[in-house]
Amino acid sequence: MFRKILIANRGEIACRVMRTATRMGIRTVAVYSDADAGALHTVTADEAVRIGPAPASDSYLRIDAIIEACKRTGAEAVHPGYGFLSENPDFAERLVAEGITFIGPSPSAIRAMGLKDAAKRLMEEAGVPVVPGYHGKEQDSETLAVEAQQIGFPVLIKARAGGGGKGMRRVDVKEEFAEALISARSEGEKSFGDGHVLVEKYVGRPRHVEVQVFADRHNPPVYLFERDCSLQRRHQKVIEEAPAPGMTAGMRAAMGEAAVRAAAAIGYEGAGTVEFLVDASDGLRTDRFYFMEMNTRLQVEHPVTEAITGIDLVEWQIRAAAGENVVPPQDDLILLGHSFEARIYAEDAARNFMPVTGRLERLTMPEGKARIDTGVREGDTITTHYDPMIAKIIVHDRSRETALAKLCTALDATQIAGTITNLDFLRALAADPDFAQGNIDTGLIERGMDRFAPVMPVLPEAHTLAALRAMGLPGKSDPGDPWQSLSGFRTWGPAQQSITVLLGNEPIEASIRIHAPGCYSVKINGTVQDVAFDDEGRVEIGGRRLAAETLCRGDDILVMIDGKSWTYRTVNPLAVAAVAGPGGNAILAPMPGSIIRVAAVVGDRVERGQILVVMEAMKMEQSLKAPRAGIVAAMLIGEGDQVADGDTLVELDPDEV
């Protein structure tokens, strides 16, 4: 067995691998970029080595730097986690050449499944069903457009080296094909260094069901049952579960055996996942599932498989890489209960799940109610450099119904403030009746966005608490100090003062009266609420006791009520009149990032919804469109420019419509 391993990754997966390694008595080495100096995975490991600046291309993707870190620390093996170099056959080969064990499959197996077009041709030969489409080598735009026409719209354009929804575009009509092809190629090149694509038939209302496989050098592959990953946004998973709802014994055996054939066809060793697209329009049928791809690594959602099998997949990976005999006969594997995993991201569900940044001012996770896999702590910052995942919540129980109830309870007990998250979206999704009944497919989220991510009204109590905190109440301004109190001598009436705070660009004006220490009346928009704080800081507003908290960070005031949070800003009341929204004449950067394409020039007449700028941020491309028809008056950026959140990128002539 290894004495020391290096984890060539960051965040929650690095921390998760370290937990198992430590339990096995193996010392661990972390690597980190400048952006991750002091990150949770660096302090969790026994040793940590800096490998470069913040950009992944200069740090976590530097093969030489990681190999040098192995040599410096004496690490005998490398666990790649997922993402970054986990499916890079050149990395695996370099490690082997240096006498370092790669905790994963062979370079040849990675190569065999690394390109979707070649993998699908190989699967057809192995008798594994594949989605109808074009998987050929000709890549000129005209050929691909003709093939798409022959397949029949809608189609999916997919980067052949892709994963995680990157380099994937759905095209419903031929007029949209050319623009979607440009975008898919660009994202494929930037994410995987490969702009080649394939075109496939889009299956209406499909389910995404994947099978976990495992093999070691002593035993043939086995399947560890299936996971349903149909709940997706932007082709990326949000909530996963195991087993798949509605799965029959016959369907499970058919899919499991197909997955095993896929792994055996490439001499696979280690943990892998075979992903299938299932046409569930007529229920789960053994003649309606199709191979999509094989992920030659550990999956983000592997904890749900661990929950229903009782197997630590990372331990199996390490032991198999060390040459041990770990894989039991297929019939010895038993499925136990049901499990869910929910991924919490720093993203704005109401803005097409736009990734966001921010400091985690409050991070309270439901420890004891669920398994929590995370790579951040309270006070850490979500940056633009890496994936914005905050944590994964995993629950397990005897049935799907009871496991889902546990998931809802765990989500309700989670509190995050300081950045926008998808937490409310996850709560709404987990409580959805269709989801509860197992009526799911990959389009469920898109169809239900009005339910899952509605524009949430701000609680009046949040305004009230923000105004009080802006006044320093409760605190020094309470009665007692005549120089700091509002309740000093008055000719008549109780002390009263006005205060203004901003929620976004909206000014909130409040009048506050102090009646006694901890007792106030707050008037906002003509409505008066009585507020009382007890000696332990608990608050009651209008006779209702709230689970509420406020935090001040510079000019920002964070208000948290019942798991929801809002960020206000204190302002000079005289400056409020100068605050204005962006209107309809400008395109602003929705977050920090880089400009990768400019699709218009000054003087161009554009239509509403026309793409004007494409920017890249947090590993995703964002197409920014004209808010109305008009003429471009100013193009304030160029390709390659770095922009900050809120920067004006394009201006339309206000007099031309």
N, C-alpha and C positions, 0 to 999 in steps of 0.2 A: 504493500500500500504506500501511496505517496506520503511524504512528510510535510511537503509544502506545495501549495498550488497558487497560481496567480489568476485573478479574475479580470479578464480583458474587457471590462464593461463598467458601468456606473449605475447609480440610482437603485431602484428597488430590486432589480434582478441581481445586482452585485451583492446587496445585503442578504438576499434570500439564499444565494449560493454559499455565502460565508457562514450562515447559521448552520447549515447541514455539515459543512466541512469542519467547523469548530466542534460540533457534536461528535464527529467521527475522530476527533483528536488530530486533525490536520491543520497546520498553520496556514494563514492566508495572506496574500499580498494584493493590495489595491493599486490601481493606477488612476491618475487624475490629471485633469487639465487645470489651467489657471482659474477657470470659472468654477471649478469644483474643489479648490483648495479648502480643506476643512469640512467638506461635505460628509454626510452620514456614512457613506461607504468607506471613506478614508479613515474614519475613527473607529469603525467596526472591525476593520482588518488588523492583523498583527503588525503589518508593515504597509507603507504607502510610498509610491514612487511617482514623481511628476514626469509627465511624458510630453508636455507641450502647451501651447496657447489654447484659448477657448474653442476655436473652430474645430469640429470633429476631424476634419481633413488634416489638421496640424497636430492632432493628439490621439484620439481613440481609434483612428484609422491608420495610424503610423505603425506598420509592421515592424520596422527596424527598432523603433523606440520600445515597443512591447517586448521584443526579444531581448533587447539590452536590459530591460527591467528584470526579466527572468534570470539573466546571467548575474546581475548585480546582487540579487536576493537569494539565488540558489533554488528558485522554483523549479520543480521537476515536471509540472504539468500546467496547462492553461485551460480554464473553463471560459468559453467565449460569451456565455449568456445568450441573449437574442439581439438582433440588430448589429450594427457596426460590422465587425469582422466574422460574425458567427457562421456565415455561409460563404466565406471567401476561401476557395480551394488553395489559392496561392499562399495564404496565411497558414493553413494546415500543413502544406508541404514544407514551408520554411521552418516551422516548428520541428517537424520530423527530421529535417536535415540537420537541425541544431541539437538533436537528441532530446527534445522536449516533447512530452506527450500532449496531443490535442484531445481534449475531452469532448469527443464528438465523432461523427462518421469519417470515413476515409475521404481524401481529396477527390478520388474518382467518383464516389457516390454523390458528393456535393456537386461536382460538375454535371453529372448525369441529370440532376434535378434542378440545376441552377438556371437553365434557360427554358422557359415554359414551352416554346415551340418544339425543341428537341425532346423534352420530357414527355410531351403528349404523344409524339410519334413512338417513343419507347414504350409508353403505356399501352398504346394500341397493339403493339407486338406482343405484350404480356397478357393480353386479353382483358385489360381494364377499360371500361367504357369512358369515352371522352366527349366533351361538348362539341357539337358541330361547329366548324369554323375554318379560318385560313391560318395555317401554321407554317407557311412557306418562307423561303429565303428572300424572295423579291420584296424590296422595301420602298420602291418609288411610290409617290403619292397616288399616281394614276392607277397603278395595279391594286393598291389597297382599297381605293374608292370603288373600283369595279368589283372586287371580291366582296366588299360590304354590301353592294347592291345585289349581288347574287345570293348572299346569305339571307338578306332580307332584314330591314330595320324593324325594331331597334337592334343595335349591335353594341358590343363592348369592345373598345380598343384597350389593349392591355400591354404594358411594357413586359417584354419577355423575361427580363431579369427582375421584375417587380415583386412587391410584397407590401402588405399593410395598406392597400388601396392607392399607393403612389404609382403614377403613370397609368392610371385607369380612368377611362372616360366613357360614359354611356352616350350614345348618339341615337336620337329618335327619328331624324329625317336626314336625307342626303345632304341638304343645304348646310347642315351643322358639322359635317364630317371633316372638312378641311381644317377648320379652326380647332376642333377637338384633337385631331391628329397632331397638329403642331404642339398643342399643350401637353399631350401624353408623351410625345418624344422628348420634349424639353425637360419634363419632370423625371422621365426615365434616365436621361443623361446626367442630370444633376444628382439624383438619388443613388444611381447604380452604375454610372459611367457607361450606359448602354441605351441608345435611342431606338433599338429595334423593337417592333411591336408585333402583336398578333391580333386578329379580329375574330370575334366569336359571336354566335347567336346569343342574344339576350333572352334568358328564360324568364317568362313572366311569373311573378310571385313565387320565386324559388326559396328554398331553405338552404342554409350553409351548415352542413354537418361534416365534421371531421373526425378521423379515427386516430387515436394515439397508438403508435406501434413502438416496439422495442426489440432489440436483438443484441446478443453478444457473440463473441467469436466461437463459443462452444455450442450455441443453440440457434435454431431457426427463429425467425421473427414471430412474435405474438401480438395480438391487439388487446389493448386495455380499454375496450369499449369506446363509446363515442361521446363527442361534445356537440351541442347545438350552439352555433355562433351566428344565428340569423339576425339578431338585433344589432344593426350596424348604422353608422352615419359616415358619409364620405367613404364608403366601402371599408371602414375600420370598425372593429368590434367594440361594443359598449357593455353589454351584459351577456355572459356565457353561462351555460348550464350543462350538467352531465347527470344522468343520461339525457338523450334527446326526447322531448315529450312526444308521446304517441308511437314510439319505436316498438316494433314487433320483434319477436325472437328471430323470425325468418329474415327480416330486413337487416337486423344487426349482424347476423351471420354472413349475409351476402356482402355487406359493406366491409365487415372485418376481414373476410377472406380476400376481397379485392385489394384492401390495403396491404395485407400480408404479401400478396403476389407482387404488388408494386415495390415493396421493400426488398423482397427476395430477388427481383429482377436486376437490382443494382448492387447486390451483396451488402446490404445495409447493416451497420452496427451502431448501437446506441439508441437514443430517443429521437423519434421523428413523428411527424404528423402528416397524414394524407388527407387532403381537403377535397370534399365532394360537393357538387351542386346538385340539389335534389329538386326535381319537379314534383311539388306536392299538391298540384292542382286536383289530383284524384287520390289523395291520401299518399302514404308512403308505400311505394311499389318497387319491387326489386329490379324492374326494367326501366326505372326512371331516375337513376343517379349517375352522375358523370364526374370523372376525375378532373380536378382543376389544377392542383399543384401539390408538391410535397415539400414541406418545410423541414430541412435537414438540421434541425436544432430543437431546443426546448421552446415551447410556445409560451406567450404571455399568460394564457389561460390554463396552464398545466395544473394549477392548484385544485381545480374542480375534479380532475382525474385522480389526483392524490387523495382527495376526500372520499371518493366513492370506491377506491380500491385499497386504501390504507397503505399505499406504497409511496415512499419518498423517491421521486424520479431523479432528483439530483444525486442522491446516494447511489442509485442504480447506475447513473451515468459515470460517476467516479469509480465505482467498483468495476464496471465493465471496461473502462479505459485502462484500469490497472491489471486487466486480464482475468478477473474473477468470473466464476460461473454464477450468474445472477438470475437468468430468465427461467421461470418455471414452465411446465407444460400449460398449454392454453386452457385445459379443463380445470386447472387449479386456481384460475383467476375468478374471483367472485365480485359481483357488483353489489355495493352496499349503499342503499338510500339514494339521496339526491343532493346536489350541490349547485350553488350559484356563485358567480363572481361578478362584481360591478367595478368598473374602472372609473376612478374619479380623476378628472382632468381640469386644468386651468384653461377653460374655454367658455365662450359665450354661446350657449345653445340657441338663443334668439337671433344671433347674427351668423347663422349657418355654421355654428360650432367653430367660430374663429378662435384660434389659440390666443391666449392673453398672458401677460406677465404680471408680476407683483410679489410683494413680500408676504409670507404667511404669518400674519400677526396673531392669528389664533388657529390652532390645529388640534382639535379634540376628536380622537378616534374611539370607536366603541370596543375598546380592549375588554376581553372577557365575553363579549357577545358575538364575536366573529374573529376569524383569522385576518390580520392586517399585514399586508406586504407593502412596504413603503421605503423610499429612499430619501425622505426629507423629514425635517423636524420643524417645530414652531420656530419662527424667526428666519428660516431659510427663504431664499428668493427663487422664484420661477423665472428663468431668463429666456431669451430668444434663441439660445444656442442649441437646446436639446428638446426632446419630446416633453410636452407639458404635463405628463402624468404625475399626479400627487400620490395616489395610493390605490390599492386594490382591496376590496372587502370581499371575503370568501366565507360563505356559510354552508352548513351541512346538517341534514336531519333525515328522518326515516322516510319522509314522503316529499313530493314536490310541493304540496300545499304548505306543509309545516316549514320546509326550507325557505319558501318564498316569504312566509310571515316573518321568519328570522331576518331575511334580507331587508324587508321594510323597516323592521325595528332598528337594525344596525344603521341604516341610512338616516333614520330620524334622529339617532343619537350622535351623528357626526356633525361637528361644527367647524366651519372654516371661514376665516375672514381675512381680508387684506388683498384678495384677488377674486375675480369672477370665477366661478366653477360651474360644472355641470351637475351639481348635487341636487338642485330642485328638479332638474330634468330626470335624473335617475329615480328620484322618489316618485314622480308622476308615472314614469315608465313601469316601475315595479308594481305600482298599484293599478295599472291598466287592466280592465276586465278581459280583453282579448289575450293579453300576455298571461294572465292568471289561468285562463282556460287552455293555454297551449296553442292558441290560434295565431301562429307567428310565421313570418316570412321576412325576407331581407328588405321589403318595402314598408314594413309596419311603421317604422319611425317616420319616414318621409310622409306617409299618409296622415299620421296623427300629430304632426308638429303643432297644430293649433291647440291640442290637448297637452302635449308633453312640454312645450316651451311657450306658453302664452306670455303676453306682456303682464308681468306680475305687478299688481298695484302695491304701492308702498304703504305699509301700515301707518296710520296717523300717529300711533305710539312711537314710531321710529323718529318722525319729525320732532315729537315732543322731547324725547331723550336727547336727540342731537342738539336741540336748542338749549336744554338745561346744561349739557356738558360744555357747550360753547361759553356759557356763563360761569363755568367752574362749579356747577352745582350737581350734587351736594358737595360741599367742600368749604374753602375759606370764606366764600361769600355768604355763608349762612349767618344768621344773626349771632352776634357775640362780639365781633370786632367792628366798632363804629366807623372805622375808616375803610373797611372792605365790604361792609354790609350794605344791602339795598334797603334795609329796614330801619335805618337811622331816623332821626326826627323828621316828621312831615307835618304840614299844617293839617292835612286830613288824609284819610285812606291809607291802606297798606303800601309798602314799597313796591314799585313796578318799574321794569325796564324792558326795552325792546332789543331784540338781537336778530341778526340775519345769518343764515347758513345756506350753502349751496349744495344741492343734490344734482350732480351733473351740471347743467347750465340753468337749472331752475332755482330761483331764490325762494327760500322758505323764511317768511317773516313771522316772528313770534313775540308775544308780550308775556312777561313772566312776573307773577306776584309771589312774594314769600310771606307765608302765614306764620310759620314756626320752623325751627330746625328740621329739615327733611320733608317739609310739607309745602307744596307749591300749587299754583294754578297757572296753566299755560294756555294762552289763546292763540290759535292758528286758524286762519281763514274763517274767522267768525265763530269757531267752535272752541269751547273752554273745556279742558280736562284737568281734573284734580289728580295730583301726583303725590305719593307718599313713599319714602324710603325708610326701612327699619334699620336697626343698629347693625345688622349684618349685610347691609347694602341691597337687600331684596327690594323690589319695586312693585308698587300697586298703582295702576292707572285706571281711573274711572271705576274703581271698585274691583278690578280684575288683576290678580297676581300674575306676573309675567316672569318667564325665564329669560332675563335680559341682561346685557352687559354692554358697556361702552368703553372704548379705548381711544386715546389721543396719540397721534403720531405726527408731530409737526403741526401743519395746518389741517391735517385730516382728522376726522372723527369717525370711528368705526362703531356702528350700532348693530348689535346682534340680538335678535328676538326669535325664540323658538327655532333655532337652527338656521334662520335666514339672516343675511347681513346686508348692510348698505353703507356706503362711504360718503360722508358729507365733508365739506370744506368750509372752514371759517373764513370770513371776508370782511373787508372794510365796507360798511353799509353804503358809503358814498361811491364805491366802485361797482356796486351791483348793476347799476344802469348800463355799464359798459359791457356787460356780459351778453353775448348773443350766440345763437346757434349758427351752424355752417350754411344754412339756407340751401338753395337748390342750384347754386352756380359753381360749386367747387367739389372736387374729389379730394378727400383727406385720407392719409395713411391710417388704416384701421389698427396698426400696431407697428413696432419697429421692424425693419426688414431691409431688403435690397431690391432694387428695380432690375428686373431681368428682361423686360420688353416694353417698348413704347409703341403703341399702335395708332397714334395720330400725331398730327403736327398742327401748329398754329394756323388758323384759317380754315381747317377742315370743318365741314358741316357733318354733324354726327346725330344719330338717332338715339332715343331713350333706350337704355339697356345695351348699347354698343360697347364692346371692350375697348378701353383706352389705354390702360396700363396693367401689366402683370407684375406682381411683386412676389418675392419668396420670403417666407418667415416661418421659423420653427418647423423646418423641413417640409412645408407645404406651399404650393403655389396658390395665390389669390388673384383672381381676375377682377379688376375694378372697372365698373361700367358707368356710362354717362347717366346722371340722375334725370336728365330730360333731353329733348332734342334741342340743338343749338349749334353755335359756332365756337370752336376752341379759341379762346382769347389768349391763353398763356399756358405753356407747358414748362413747368418749373423744375423738372427733373430729367435725367437722361439714363440710359441703360448703365447699370453698374453702380449707380448712386445708392448710398445708404441713407435711409430716412428714419425719422423718429415718429412715434405715435402722435397722430394729429397734425403732422406736417401737411400743408397744402401742396398737392401734386399737379393738379390741372384746374384751370379756371375757365368757365364758359362765359361768353359775352352776355352780360345781364340784359342787354337791349335786343338780343337776337334770339328768336325762338322759332 
